[in-house]
Amino acid sequence: MHLHGWESLKRLIGKRRRPRSPHLARLLSPPNPTSDSRGDVASDADTQPSSSSAEEPATTMEGHGVYDMDWVSCPVCDRSIRGTNHNVNSHIDTCLIAGTKRKFTQCTLLQFQFFKRSKMESSQDGVKRETEDTVNAVFSSKNDSSNALLLPGDSHGSRNGNTRGLSSDHSPRNIETFTEIVPPETTVLDNTISHEIMVPCGTYMFPQMNMDKLDACGTKGDDSVITFETYIVGRRFHESIELQQGARVSVAREPENVKDRNAIKVLYADSGRVEMLGYLPRELSKHLSPLIDCRYIECEGFVDSLPELRHDDVPIQLVCQKSVACDEKKSAHLDFSESLWENFLLATENIKLQSPKMTKYQKNFSLMIEEVMSHHSQLFTVEEKMFTGSFNSLSDEGQRLFIRLYTRKGPWFRVSNISYPEIQDPQKAVEELQLAGYIYSFQSSEDPFIYDMKEVIDLLNVSEMRKVINLELPKKRINCARRHELINILFSAYANGACPLLPKMVLGQVGTCIRISSSSDILFWRIQRLFFLNGEQDLSAFLLIDLGMIKFPDYVCNISHRIFQDRTDLLEYEEAIEVAQIMDESLEESNMEMVIRCIDISDIRMCTSFRGKSQSSTSGTPPQFFSTFSASFVYSKVLSLGVSFFEREHRYEDAIRLLKGLLRRIIHDSRRGYWMLRLSVDLEHMNRLNESLSVAEEGILDPWVRAGSRIALQRRVLRLGKPPRRWRIPDYADSVKRKIKEVCIRGRPLTSETATKNSYYGYDGELCGVEQLALQFYAEEGGGWSGVHSESGIWMTIFGLLMWDVIFFNVPDVFMSRFQIAPLDFDTDDFYVTRESLIESQLQKINGGMAEEILISSWESHVGIACRGVNWERQSLSDLRVAVACIGGSPLASLCRHLATDYRSWSSGMPDLLLWRFHGDKGEGEAKLVEVKGPTDRLSEQQRAWLLTLMDCGFDTEVCKVRPTLKCQ
């Protein structure tokens, strides 16, 4: 039996699974036999919503205290490392051997370890500690001491003014910088974020100027001169020019560049020759070009160093100085230029330099981190911000290896199998990531038995498994060749204790293995979830854009409310996702005991944690559609799946208990129709007919019961409400009992078994399905109709094209990510309510006969751009134009109104076939919608609801029943 809601839960969980928290593992463990709690349900004390459940110290699983010691800054390369003697000594040895240069702002090893601090520094440390306490008080939840991931804190580095929490270019010199990155809650009025985000664009999209170099070069008494590092991109080569370190360069505008009207080219200025070397980065040219155009500044520079590879981008230093002639300009022009200069200076303080040597996926990963930390910083502790910021201090190869591992399935990886063309020294990158706490390996623990041996065995290939079995289990005859069977044999031998030397044997075969640490995995899972706002998208979305396989629409991100009000809301949501994940895995493994425990935990969470939360939305609270990001929404998904599970097991009393709880707690949700229907059906299974009838009658009066669920309940009332239970015939009886036109056709089936898939020989003698057979019938004997088999697809495409401007209209809080293909309120009543005037205006145009014109314009303007429901490949523009022309304005406007008011309820169940034909001298067209059913098929309640609704809208509809050819024929 198919479990209703399982696929929906899988989509909610997403592709990447969240690492399990120890708290939830204890919560879902079998209860103590001496406990007073009932059955399988955990005690209320153990299941109280706890923000600490989402996170636990990351020391238990690793087997080595990753975060139980201070972190320090290396006095040679200034990177953050764990402060153990072994790590510090080995890291410094590596830096000295590599010849790493010390920065100007670094302390020497003697100063780092032994110099006494002045009173001024001591007082500054006091201010830092006080500020840090303030930040923690503002942005940490009430139990943040237990909630926070125990991430590495660089206490020694902060003493020396060298905090390494964020990247070297981005890191604050003291903790006060965090108060700028994360404004206090007191600045937020009525839960409104004062984001200046009107487009999906932020400071993270521009290159960062290296302000450390500015300290060395200085300025001429004011801000009239600025020195910064950048790169020459789009390199051009000349046979007569051999670029040398220190060579002079100049810049010049190239406004005629067709690819970038802000283009600035870099010229070789040594030896009296002027040759083009390439361009400045596009993001930098955007700010510099207006200043150069108005002759407000003069720029020149020199080659800072030569790249390792000939075709790599060349690092240069540029000096920008205000022009002397600017004093002679008119006041108005000067004021405008001054504002451009101030914007440029501001940009140099905020934008980040990304080395052109960075791979695409490096830039994308860094972009994801920076955007989340910029827009959701209140959801992270100071330690978490420092840890994510330290990612930029890793070497390029360290970053690449971590991202590669993060995007692979895992969880364990054999170091001997790690080979990527962009990572020249994987072993060095592994050591760096291990020192930074991003990964750990077998060698990190003294006890290999703390790991899940099944995961470790999975690292072996088939031949290695056979070798281990022959050595350790020589008496066991192996007749299987499948990988999963060999894994089970080895794991059973390990679990039963039949092979005590198995762990050492396996470890000897796989060699050094690594995996992402649980703490970093949890943290970056959270960042990715906040970035995409769903579980179905991941970093591959960037790749699809780069390859041109998907284009996202243009819209305005007008953010006025936070999705998660505070950190506690986020942690509760994460815990709910983890429960849903365990529920899904337990159903896959047929672990019924764990399934029931997940259901019980969800029920208790819904009953206790969210009892006082109002389901209604007011002007001072976030919009109602944000509720899909709440823990209660996730738990309701688990319970709805639990209802289907109990029904499959014929445990109707348990299903009734869950359904009544859901209906009592969740008032404003279109899923109430399904819950009402299932409650009425389950009560009938228990022979409680009067109660079943009362539930059906109550559901019909519920405004949130719609479409197929409403029709189903009305039909149940008519069936159960006969005398003597009910004497009065409901008003809707005639409407529900309306006859839907039926047509019966004959076809020669492939087999005589009616239970098999419906395959028939078509009119052309080829095998086909019942839908294709019906299309052939209507094209010939049925009246010369043309058409397509599309079900709901063609209608969703027509609706999306006709309502494109409405869908992507600027409405607050509906677009929060750059990777959306529909607004967040698309499936809710808010979609129509907030755009009512715009929707009605568009419907009037459609009703007035302008649908085809709107369709053509929308297709030509947006072809290939992703939009929910629009399928550019399946439907052609010619088919869509013919369909719209034959349907007519009034029926089409009525259908679009149904979708606009309740897209979620009406986006499925449309008839299988859309047919059209033209007749008469004027070429007038007509359309027909047909639902095709095989010998054993029958109409679902959603299909019946659509057919009755389409009849009300003026459509010609019918049901085509396919029957096998009689034997005598």
N, C-alpha and C positions, 0 to 999 in steps of 0.2 A: 504494500500500500504506500502510495506517495504521501509524504508528510507535507501538509500545507504550511508554507512559511519557511521551509528549510533553505530554499534557494535565496530567499530574501535575506535570511540571517547570514548566509555565506557572503553575500554582497556587502552587508553592513560590516562584517569582520574584515574583509578585504584580503588582498593577496599576501601581505606580509603579516605573520603572526606575532603578536606581542609576547615577549618572554614572560613566563609565569612568575608571579610574585610568591615568595615563601608564605606570606600571610594567607593568601587565598588557597595555597596548597594545603595548609593546616586546616583551613575552614572547610574544605571539601573532603578531607580525610574521613575515613569511617568513624562514626561517633563512639565514644567510650561506652561499653556495655553497661556501666554503672550509672550512666548519665540519666537524668530525669526527663530529658527531652523526648518527645514522641517520635517513634519510628525512626525514619531516616533524616528527620529534620534536625539541623544543628540548633543548639540552644540560642535563645535570643541574645544572651550576653556575648556569645561568640560571633554572632552575625550582625551586630550593630554596624551601620555604615561607618567605616573608618577610613579617613584619608590616608592613613598609613598603610592600608592594605594594598594600595597601588604601587608602593615602593618599599623596598627593604634595603638595609645595608648590603652592599655587594661583596661582602667578605666571605659569606658562608659557601657560596657555590664555587668561587675561584679556588678556595683552599689556600689562599695566601692573601694577606690583608692589603688589597690594592690601595685602599684609601685610609689605612690605619696609621699612616705616617705623614709628616709634613713634606711638602714639595718645595724644591729650591730652584733657583735660576743658575744655570751653568755659567761660571765666570768667563768662559771662553766664547761660547756661541750664543749665550743668553737665552737658551731654551729651558723650558720647565722639565725637571726630572724628579723622580722620587728620591727622597732624602736618605736612602740607606747608603751605608759605606760602600757596598759593592757597586751599586748603581752609579753613585757619584764618581768613584774612581775609574770604573770602566768607561763611563761616558766621557770624562775629561781626557783619558788616554786616547780615546777614539778621535776627539776633537783636535788634540795636539798632533797626532799622527797625520790627520787630514790637513793640517795647516790652516784651520779655521781662523779667520781674523777677528780680533776683538773690536767691538763697536766703540765709538768715542764716548758714549754715555755710560759704558759699563764700568763697574768697579773692578779693580784688580783682584786676584785671588787673596792677597794679603788684606786688602780693604774689606773684601767680602766676608772674611772669616774673623778678623781680629780687631779691626778699627772700632773705637768707641764712638757712639753716636753723640752728637751735640744735643744741647737742651732744645734747640730749635727742632731737630728731627724728632726728639721724644715728644714734644708737644704736638708735632704734626701727626705722629702715630696715634696720640690720644684723640685727635680730631677724626682720624681715619676710623678708629674703632667706634667712636660715637656715631659717625655717619653710617658705618656698616650696620650698627645696631638699629638705626632708624630705617634703613632700607629693608632690613629683615622684618622689622615690626610692621612696615607698611605692606609688603608684598608676600609675606609668608602666611600660610594658614595657621590656625590656632594650634595645630600639632606639627608645625614645620620641623621641629627638632627630630621627629621620627619620620616625617614625610620626605625630607630631602634626600636625594641620592648623595651618598657620601663621596663627593667628588674631590679631586685633589685641590687643596688650597695652597697657594704659594705664599706662605707666611714670611719666609726669608726674603723672597723677592720684593715683597711690599715694604720691608724695612728699608731697602735700599732705593726705594722709588722706582723699582723696575717690575711692577706687577705684570705677570705674564698670563693673566686670566684670559685676555683677549689676544688678538694677533699683535705682532710687534708694531704694526702701523696703526692698529686700532685700539691698542691697550691703553687704559687710562694710566696716567702717572700717579694718580692717587684715587682713592675710592669715591671722591666727590664726583667723578665723572659719571658714576652710575646714577646719581641723582638727575643727571641730564638725560641719560638714556631712558630711564624709567621715572617719569614724573610721579610725585606722591599722589595718593588717592584723593587727597583733599582738592586737587585741581580738577577732578572729574565731577561734573554736576549732573545729577539725575541719570547716572549710569551712561553718560554720553562721553564718547572718546573724542577728544579734540584733535583727531588725526587730520592732517592736511592732505588727505589722500582722495583726490578726485579722479585720478587715473591710475591704472596698475603700474605705477612707476615709482621708484624711490631712489634715495641717494646711493643705494648699493649698486645701482646700474652704472655708475660712473667710476673711472679709475681714481685711485687714491694717490695723492701726492705724498712723497716721503718727506714729512716735516722734520725728521731727524736731521736730514741734510741741511735744512734751513737753519737749524741751530748752529751748524758748523760754519755756514757761509755768512749768516747774519743778514741784516738789512741795513739800509743807509739811514738810520735814525727814525724811519717811519715805515709805513707799509707801501712805499713806492717801488720797492724791488722785492721780488720773490723768486726763489730758486727751488726747483723741484726735479725729481727724476721721472722720466717717461721712456718710451721706446719708439724706435723707427719700425713701422710695420709696412707691409707691401714692398719689401726690399727690392731695389733696382741695382744692377751690377754694371760696372764699367771696367773695360780692360786696362785703361790707363790709370785707374785709381785703386790703390791698395789701402783700405781703411786701417787706420792706426789708432790706438788708444790716445786720447787727448786731441784728436783732430777737431778743428773748428767746424761748426755747422750753423746754418741760419735757416729761417723759415719764411715761407711766402704763401699767400693765399692762392687757391685754385677754384674760384667760384664757378667755372664752367664745367666742373666735374659732374657728370650725369648721375653718378652713384651717390654722391654726397655733396650737397651745395655748400657745406661748411668745411670742405676739405682743406687741409693745410699740408703743403709738401715741405720736406726737409731737404736742404741743399748742402752740398759739400762746399766749404768756404776756405779751404786751405790751398796754398800755392797759387793763389790768383785764379783758380779754376772754379766754375760754378756748374755743378752737375747734380741732378736729382738723385737722392738716395732712397726716397720712399715717402711715407706719410706719417703724420702724428695719428695716434689712435682716434677713432671716430668720436668717442665720448669726450675726449679732451678738446678736440676741434670745435665741438658744439659750444664750448664756453669761451674759447680763445678767439674764434673767427670774428665775432662782432667787435671785439676790442681792436683787432688788427685792421678791420675794414674802416673803422673810424679814426685810425692812426693814433689811437690813444696810448698804445704800448709798443715797445720794440723788443724783439726776442732774438736771442742768440745763445749758443751753447757749445758743448763739446762732447765727444764720445767718451762715455764713462768707462766702458770696458768692452772687450770683444767677446762675442758669443762663442760657446764651445763648438757649435756646428755652424757651418758657413751660411746656411739658409735660415738660421734662427734670427729673431728680431734683435736689434742692436740697442742696448741700454745707453741713454744719453742724459745729460743734465742740461736743462734750459734755464736761462735767467730772463725773466720778464721785468721790464722797467718802464715806468710811465714816461711817455714822450715829453721832451722839453716844450714842444710846440703846443702841448695841451693847455698851457696857461693863456695862450692867445685866442683860444676858441670862445665862442659865445657862451653865455652863462647857461642857457637852456641845453645846448649840446653837451656842455661840460657836465651838467647834472645827470644827464642820461648816461654818459660815459662812466661817471663815478658810480652810478648804480650797477652798471655792468661789471665794473671792477670789484665792487663789494660782493656781488654775486659770485664772481670768480674766486675771490678769497674765501668766501663761505664754502664754496664747493671743494676747495683744496683741503678744508678742514674735515670734511665729511666723507668725500668719496674715496673709494678704496682702490689701490693699485693692484691689478691682477696681472701677473707676469704673462706675457704672450705665450710663454712656454707651457702654461697651464693647458691641460687637455680640456675638451668640451665638457666632459662629465665632472671634472674638478670645478670648473666655473659654475656649473649648474648646482652642484652640491653646496658650494659656498654661498651661492645665491639663495638657496633654500634656507640655510642656517640664518643668514643675515636678515632675510625678510621676516622670518618667524620671530627672531629676537627683537626686531624693530617693532612689530605690531602686537606681539603677545608677551612682552617682557615681564608683565606682572604675574605670569603663570610660572615663572622659573625663579629658583633661589639664586642668590649671588654665586654660590659654588657651581651651580649648573651653568650659569652664564660664563663663568671663568673657564669651565671645562670645554664648552662648545667653542668659546673664543680661542682656546689653545689649539684648535684644529688648524688655524691659519699659521701657527708657528711651526707646524710639522714641515718637513721637507716635501718637495713635490712628489717624490717617490713614495714617501710615507702616506701622504694623502691619497695617492692613486691606489695604493695597495688596500687601504682601509675601505675606500669606496667600492673597489672591485669585490672585496669580501662581503661587504654589506649588501650588495645587490645580487650575490649568489645565494643558492639555497642553503648550503651548510647543513648542520651548524659547524662541523669540523672540516678542516682542510689540511691536506698533507703538504708540507712545505716543499717537498721534492716535486710536487706536481704544479707548483705556482710558477707560471711563466707567462709574462706579458711583454710585448715588444717595447712598451713605454716605461717599463721598470727594469733598469739595467742590473740592479743589485737587490734582489728580493730579500736576501738574508739580512742585509743592513736595514731595510725598511721594516722587516719583522721585529728586529731588536729595538728600533726606534718606537714603534707602536706599542711594544710590550713595556718599555720604560715609561711611556706616557699613559699607560693604563687603558689603551683602546682595545687591546687583545690580550689573551693569555694562552699559554701552551701547556703541554703535558709536563714539561720541565719546570713549570712554575709551581708545581705541587709535589710534595714528598710522597703523597699517597694517591696512586692512580685509581684506587677503587672508589673515589668520590665521584667519578664521572659515570655517565650512563653508558655502560658497556655496549648496549645495542647500537648507540650512535657511533661508538668507536669501531665496532665490528663492521659497520656499514662502509667504513673507509676502505676495506679490503676489496679487491676485485675477486672474481670467481676462482681464478687459479690459485690465488693466495689463500682463499677460504679452504679450498680442497687440500692445500698443502698443510694448513694448520690442523684440519680434521684428521688427515692421515698420520700426523705426528702425535697428536694428543688423544685422538679417539681411533686407534688402529683397528679395534674390534668392531667398530660401528660401520656397517655396510651402507654406503651412500648410493642411492639409486636416483636421486633427484639432481637436476641440473639448473633449476631456477634459482636466481640470486636470493630472493626473499626466503626460500626454503632453507638454503644454506645458512643464512643469517639466523633463522629460528633454531636450527640445530646447534650452532655455536653458542647462542645466547642461552638455550636450555641447559647445555652442559655447564655453562658458567653459573647459572642461577641454582642448579641442583648441587653444585659443589663437586661434580664428577671430574672436573678438570681444574684443579687449583692453580696450575701454571698457565692457564689460558690468557690472563691479562698480560703477562710478560711476553708471551708468544705473539700476541696481537700487536702489542706496542713495538716489538722488535721488527715486525713486518711493515707497519705503517710509518715508522720513523717519527720525526718531529712533526707534531700536528698543532695547529692553532685554531682559535675561534674568537669571535668578537666577544668581549667581556659583557656580562649581563647588564652591567650598569650603563655602558655606552649604548648597548642595543636598545634598552628601554628609553633612553634619552633621545636617541635619533629616531626611534619609532614615533615618539611623541611629536618631534619636530616635523617629521614627514606628514603625520596626521593633521597637524595644524596648518601645514602649508597647502595641502590638497583638499582638506576638509572632507575627505572620504577615504575609504580603504581600497577602492578599485583602481585608483591612479597611483603611480609611483614614479620613480626617476626616469622610467622609460618614456614618459610623456615628453620630456625634453628631447629625447632621441627622435620621437615621431615628428616633432616640429622641425628639427634639424634636417631630417630626411624628406621633409615636405609631404609626409603621409597624412598629416592632420593640420588644419588651420583653425585656430580658435577665434570666435567672433570679437569684434570691438565693442566694448561697453565701458561704462564708468563705474569704478569702485567707490561708491559713496557710503562710507562707513560712519555710522553714528552710535552704534551699540556694540558691545563685546559679546561674542558668542558664549564665552565662559566668563561669568562675572568675577570669579576668583579661582585660586588654585584648587580649593576644595572641590568645586564643581568639576574641574578637569579630572582630578584624581578619582572621583566617584564614577565619572564617565569611563575612564580607562579600566577601572575594576569591572564595570558592567560589560565592557567589550571582552575582557578576559574570561568572564563567566560564559558569555556567548561562544567564545572560542572553544572552551572546554566542552560545552554542550555539543557543538558541532563535531569535535574530535571523538567524543564518547559515542555519538550516534554512528559515526563511521566505523568505530571499533565494536559496536554492539555492546558497549559497557552500560547496561541498563541501570545498574546501581548508581553510577556517576551521573547519568542523565537525570535520574530522579533527584539527586542531591542538588544539581544545578537548578532544577525547577523549584525546589524548596527554598534554596538560597534567594533566587529571584523573587519568589513570592513574599518572603520575609522582608527583603529590601524594599519592595514596593509598599508593603504594609506599614513599615516603621519609618524609614528615612524620608519618604516623600508624602506622608499623610497630610502634612500641613501646607504643601505647595499648591497654589491655586493654578488651575488649568486655563483660566481666562487671562487675557492680555489687556493691560491698561496703557495709557499714554506714557506713564512713567517707567514702564517695564520693557524689556526687550520684546521684539515681535514674537507672535505665537509660533511661527515656523522655526524659530530657534530651538524649539522643544525636541527636534530630531537629534540634537546634540546633547541631550540630557541622559543621565543614567536611567531614569524612569522609562524613557522611550526604548532603550536597549533591553531592559528587563521585560518590558511588555512584549517585545519580539520573542524573547526566550519563552515566556509564558504562553504566547499564542502558538508557538511550535510545540510546547508541552501539551497543549490541548489536543493537537493532532496526534501526538504520541500516545496519550492516554486513550484516545478513541481507538487507535489501532490495537491497543492492548485490551480493549473492551472494559476499561476502568472508567466508566461513565460518571461515577460519583466524583472522582478526582477531577475529571474534565469540567464538570458542572461547578465545582468549587473554584477552579481557576477562572472560569468565564464570569462568574458572579463577581469575583474580586476585580477583574479587569473593567467590567462595566460600572462598578461602583466607584472606582478611582479615576478612570479616564473618561471625561465627559465630552470633550470637544475633539473628536477624531472620527474620520470616515471609516475606520476599521470596526466601529461599533456595529455596523450592519452585519459583517461576517460573524462577530461574536454573538449577536442576538440570534442569528440564524442557527448557529451551532448549539447554542444553549437550548433553543426550542427543540432541535432534533435530538439532542442527548436526553432531554427530559422525556421525550416520547419513547426513547429506547428504555428508559426506566419505568415506562408505563404510567408516567405522571402527566396524563393527557390534558387535564384542566390547566395545570401550571404551564405546560408547553403552549397551549392556546393563549394564555394570558401574556406570556412573554412575546409571542408573535404579534399580538394586538398592540402591546406597548411599543414594540420596535417600529411598527408602521407609523406611530405618532412621533417617533424620534426624528428630528430634522437632519441628523447625521447618518441616518440609514437611507441609502440611495441606490440607484441603478439596479443591478441584478439581485442584490440582497433584499431590496424593497419588494420587488416582484415575487421573490421566493417566499417572503413572509406573508404577502397578500394571498398567495396560492395556498399556503399552509392554513391560514385563517379560514378560507373557503372550504378546505377539506376537513379541518378539525371542528369548525364552528357550525356544524349541522345540528338541527334539533335532536335531542332536547338541550344541548349545551348552549346553543345560540339560536334564537328564533328570527332575529332581524338580519336581513341580507345587507352586507356592506355596500356603500355607494360605489366603490371601485370594482364591484363584481363584473359588470358588463365590460369594462375596459380590459380587465385581466383575461376574461374569457373570449376575447376577440379571436376569430379564426385568422390564422396566417396562411396565405395562399400556398399551396403545395403542388409540385410537379414531380411526377415519377418517371424515371427513365430506366432503360434496361442496358446491361453491359455484360460481356462475357468475362468472368473472373479468371485469374490465373490458376487458382486452386478452388476446390469446393469447400474448403474450411472457412467458415464465416468468421472465426475468431482471429484469423491471421490478418496481416496488414492488407488493406484494400488495394489490390492491384488488378487492373483490367486491361483488356485489349481495346485500344481506341478505334476510332472510325478509320484511321489510317493503318491499322493492323499492328501498331507499336504498343508496347506496354506503357501504361500511364496510371496516375492516381485518379481518384474520383473527381477531383477538381478539374484536372485536364480533360477528363472524359466529359464533364458537364460543359466546359468551354467549347469542345468540339460539337456537342449537341446543339448548343445555342447558336453556334456559327452556321449550322446547316439546317437541321430540322426545326430548331427552336425559333427561327425568325431572322437569321442573318445578323446576329449581334457580334460585335467585336468587344474585346474586353481583356482584363488581366486578373490573375489570381494574386491578390495582395493582402487579403484580410484587412487588418487595421493600418498596414504600412502606408498605402497611398493616401489615406485620409490624414494620417499624422504629418505626412510630407506636405500635403495641400494646406493644412492648418498652419504649419510652421512657416511656409512661404508667405501666406496671406497675412499672418500676424507677426512677421519678423520684427518690425519696428516696435511693436507692442511688447514682445517678449524681452527685447534688449533695451527697453526704455530705462531712463535714469530714475531708479527708485531706491531710496535709502536701504542699505543693509542686505540687498538681495544678491549683490555680487561682491564676494569677499576674497576671491582667488582669481588669478589670471587664467586658470584652466577649467573654467565652467562652460558648459554648453547650454545652460538654462539657468534662470534665476532660482534662488533657494526656495522661493514661495510658489514655484510652478505647480506643485501638487496640492496646494492648499487653497482655501477660499480667499485668502488675502490677495492672490493673483488678480482676481476679478475686482475685488473691492477697491484696491489701491489704484487701479487703472480703468475704472468703469467708464469714464467719459471717453477715454481714448479707444477702448474696445468698442463701445457703442458707435462711435464715429466710423470706425473701420467696418463694422457690420452693416452700417447704412450704405457704405460704398459698395460692399459685396451684394447687398440686396438690390442695389440700383443697377447692377449689371457691369460693375467695374472689376469683377474678380479676375478675369483673364488678363486685363491690363496690369493689375497689381502683381499677379503671378509672374508674368514675363519680366517685369521690372525687378522683382525680388530675385528671380533666378539669375538674371544677368549680373546683378550687383553682388550676390553672395555665393555664387556657385562654388562648391568645394569646401565651404566653411562649415565647420561642425555645428550642428544645432540639434537638440534633442528631438527625436522623431523624424527628422528629415533624412531621407536616404537618397543621396545623389546618384548612386549607381543603379539602383533597382528600377527607378522610374525615370523615364525620359521626359523632356519638356513637352514634346509633341503629345504624348499620352496624357499628361497633366492638363494641357490646354484643352484637348478634346473632352476630357472628363468634366472639367469646370464648365465648359460651354454647354454640354448636354444636360448637366444637373440643373442648372438654372440658379438665379440669384437668391430667391427666397429660401428654398430648401438648404442651400449651401450655407446661408447666413444662420439658419436655425441650428445646423449641425455644429458650426464653429462656436455658437453661443454655448452649447452644451459642453464643449471641450474647454472653453475659456472659464466657465464657472466651476467646473469640477473635472479637471484633466485626469486626476488619479482614478476616479470611478469610471470614466468613459473612454479611457485610452486603450481598452482591450475589448474583445468580443464582437468586433464589427463583422459583417457578412464576408464570406470568402471571396466572392466575385463581384467586380464592378464591370457592368456591361454598358455599351452605348451603341447607338446606330443613328443614321441620318435618313430622312425620308422627305419626299415632296420636292417641288421645284426650288423652293427657297432654302433647301438644305437644313431644315430645322432638325434638331437632335433631341433625343430622349435617352434616359439612363435607367438602369435597373440594377438592384442589389440582390444577390442570391447567396443564400447559405446552403452549402452542399453537405449532405449527410449520407454515410454509407449504410449498409444493411443493419448494422448493430449500433449505429450512432443515434444520439438524440440531442435535442437542443439543451444547452446549459441555460441556467436562469439569466446569466449575463447576456447571452446571445438573444434570448427571448425579449429581454428588456430593450436591447438595441433595435430589434425588428419592430417592436411596438412603438418605440420612440421615432424611428425613421418613418413609419406610417403616419404618425402625427405631424411630422415635418413636411409631408408631401412627397416622399419617395415611393417609387414602385418597388416593392420587395416581395420575395417569395422564397420558399424552401424547396430545394431540388433533392429528391431522395433517389439514390442509386440502388437498384435492385439487380441481383444476378439473373441472367437469362434463364427462362424456364427450360427444363430438360427436354420437353417435347419440341422445343424450338431448336 
